[in-house]
Amino acid sequence: MATEIEHKFLIRDDRWRQQVERSVRMRQGYLTSDARCSVRVRVAGGQGFLNIKSGTLGIQRSEYEYPIPLAEAEEILDTLCEKPLLEKTRHFIHFGEHVWEIDEFAGANAGLIVAEVELSRPDEPFERPDWASEDVSHDIRYYNSQLARHPYATWPCASG
């Protein structure tokens, strides 16, 4: 079984921008998303991916990801996925012993920026950068599948 273990944090300020090593624009949509699992299609870096993730709340979830032809991924996004699609730029930063992924959302989720660090085990120690603030790993509102259904722009106070 493939397992994803990650912590998700809100961003305190823009200091992280100085540390970005590379960035990739992404577009993704959901074919289905419920308490049991989500099925997502993503286009990133000129490639298409199909992703299946358990609906478990917290830092550890089952995840399966497979490459699919780019043209098919684009067609699925345009014709079958729930709208609005998620649009974001993922920035990569090495900090301590880990690679941090900073997702800067656009479109209906513009203004939201979150940082994720993926771990190999739930109790793995990691160094937390000063620019990472509140841990929102257990807050379902920040799951991408939820942002597709309830975009950040529609939140009562669009600062979380």
N, C-alpha and C positions, 0 to 999 in steps of 0.2 A: 504494500500500500504506500502510495506517495503521500507524504505529510508536509504541510507548510506550517512553520512556526515563526510567527512574526509579531513584533510590537509596532503599534501605530501611534504617532504623536502629532499634536498640533505644533505649528511653528511660531516661535516667539517674535522673530524679527527677520530681516533680510541678510544677516551675516553669512548664512549658508551659501549665498550666491557666489561669494568669492572662492569657494571650494569646489564648485562644479567641475567635473572632469569631462563629462559628455552628457548630451541630452537627446531624447528620442520623443517625437510626437506620436501620440496614440489616439486611436478611435476605437471604441468598443461598445458592444450592445449585448443585451440579454435576451436569449430565446425563452428562458424561464427562470424564475427565481422564487423560491418559497422557503419554508423553515427547514426542509430536508436538504435541498441543494440548489445551486445556481449553475446554469449553462450559459457560457459567454463566448462571443466571437470577438477577436481583437485584431486590428491591423496596426503593426508597429515596425518601423524600420524597413518598410517594403515587404513585409512578410505577414502571413495570416496565421492565426492560432485559434484552436477550439479548446476551451477550458471548462472543466467540471470541478466544482468545489462544494464541499459539504457545508450545510447551513449552520454548523456548530458555532456558538458564540464563544469568543475568547481568542487566545493566541495560537492555538493548535487546531488545524483543520485538515481534512483529507483534500488533496488537490491533484488533478490529472490534467496535463496540457499536451496538445498534439499540434504539429504544424499542419496547415491546410493550404491549398493553393490560394494565392493572393486574390485572383479574380473571383473565386468562390466566396472568400471571406467578405470581399466588398459587396457582392450581390446579397449575401445573407444579411449584412448590416443594413443595406438599403431596403430590403424587401421583407425580412422576417423578424428582425429584432424589435423589441419594444422601443418606443421613442419617449423622451429624447435619448440620443446616443450620448455616451460619455466622451468628452474630448479633454485631453490633458497632455502636458509635456512632462515626461519623467526625466529628472536630473539625477545623475549618479555621483556620489561623493564617498571617498574612502575616509573613514574616521575610526581611529583605533584599529582594531582587528577586523572590522566589518565594512561592508559596502552599504551605505544608506541610500535609499531611493526616495527622492522628494517628488511628489506628484503635485503639479501646479495645474489646477483645473481651469477649463475655459467653458464657454457656452453657458448653459443653465446652472453650472456649478462654479462660475467665475468668482474669484475672491477666496476660494478655499485652497489651502496648501497644507498637505500632510506629509509627514516623513515616516518611512517604514524601515525597519532593520530586520532581516531574516536571520534566524538562528538555526543551529543544527540540533539543539535539544532545548526543552522548555526552561531548564535551570541554567543555561549557558550565560555566564556573565558577559556584559557588554558595556562599553563606555558610551555615555550619553552626552552628546554635544550640548553646549550652552544654549544654542538656538532651538533645541527641542524642548517644548513645554509640556503640557498636559498629556498623559498617556490615555488615549481613547480606544485602546485595543478591545475593550469590552462594551463600547458604545456602538450599537448597531447602526446608528445614523451615519456613521463614517464608512460603512462597508460600501464598496462601489455599487453593489447590486441595489442597495437602498438609495444611493445618490441618483441612480437612474430613475427610480420611482418617485423619490421625494428630493428633487434638486435643492442644493444649498440656497439658491436664490429665493426659494419659497419658504424657507425657515422663518419663524417669527422675528428672530434677531439673527440676521445673516452673519454672525461672528461666532456662532456655535451656541 
